[in-house]
Amino acid sequence: MRELKAPDRKEEELAPLSAPLGNLPRLPVNVGWLRPVAAAGPVAAKLILENIERVVGAAPVRTLPTTLASAPPVLLSFIGFVLVPSLAVVLYFAFFASDQFAVESKFAVRSVETEQSSSDSANASSSSSSAGFSFTATGQNAYIVTSYIRSRAIVDDMNSKLNLREIFRRPEADFWARLRRDASIDELTQYWLSMVDTYVDSLSGVVTVRLRAFRRDDALALGRAVVETSEALVNRISERARRDATAMAEKEVRRAFEAVQKSLAELHEFRDKAGIIDPGQAMGEIGKLLLPLLTEKEKLESELFVATREMSEDAPTVQVLRKNLDAAEAHIKELKARITSQPGGAGQTVAASIAKFEELEIQRQLAERLYALAQADLDRAQLRATRQNIYLSVFVPPSLPEESRYPRRFAFSLLTFVALTVVWAIVMMVIASVEDHRL
């Protein structure tokens, strides 16, 4: 308190601060009030002293300490960081920026679904004739198309139709918007992304594509090429979906067909080896031959029995009957040996041939049945695949522009000024905050 009541004792210490500035009137020598001003910080002290000078008409101090005089040049930073770049942008858009013509097209990626009744689903052939069709939007395919449009793939595909480097290096293009002369494919892709805009309406699935070029004809050609390549992509997706839907069924059909061919080849080989087309039929023929021989044998045995009772063993009739009976028995034995395994039988028996033939025949029938089932599965898979077709429906085709819509000179200039001002203000606030924390 005493120190505040007697500030005159500190006049010698603050004398340099109260020195007059030129011919301005001198402030009172008692400048003890400068001590709290100095304690307020360098920026605040400078502002306070400048206000005092403007109001009083005199400079309270001629010199300040170095720490109070080291304030950032706010006005110069604003001019250098905001005004000069904004002026350069305005001059560029006003005198140098070339006109860009925009082409807009709209299309929808839609899939067709086949509606069939339960009775039709049981019969693939009838369902194809009585099926109805309904179109539905496919949002995922729409995003696939837009991703394709904004990728290097479409740049490669369109380069086969149009010379993109020549289109984006027209003489009408200014130095800043023109594609670099020795641009690589990656740089061309990045430039393409800057010249094309895509938008997908999530509710309707409508895809909007906007393209820019430096000539009207170039913009129209680019728009048509984008629609053509997008339609080709959708066709490839649809074809791939159909192939994937039928690939497994086709594989099963091929495997079943190979099994049928193998069983038929084995059956043919067996017939060639055995010399019998149908063992069952051969068995029937042998049975037809064997039945009369058995009947004849019984007859000969009866006649021989009667003859041996009435005649001697050396009688010619008995000898003839016995020879005929022996021949019949030998023939019967031979036929039986052909049917089943009998002592003295030669070659493969008909019974064994029938067993092998029946085994091969069952394999053939089973393979044919599996092949028929696989073919039916393939027909159903193909029917389902036809219901998965995807179409590109263009309802706003590209048209030749009459006026240039880009660049938006006033909007871009204003946005540049606003953006630079916001950035500059943020930087100034950060610097001021750092200065305050240093005290």
Order of alpha helices (4+ residues) and beta strands (2+ residues): alpha-alpha-alpha-alpha-alpha-alpha-alpha-beta-alpha-alpha-beta-alpha-alpha-alpha-alpha-beta-beta-alpha-alpha-alpha-alpha-beta-alpha
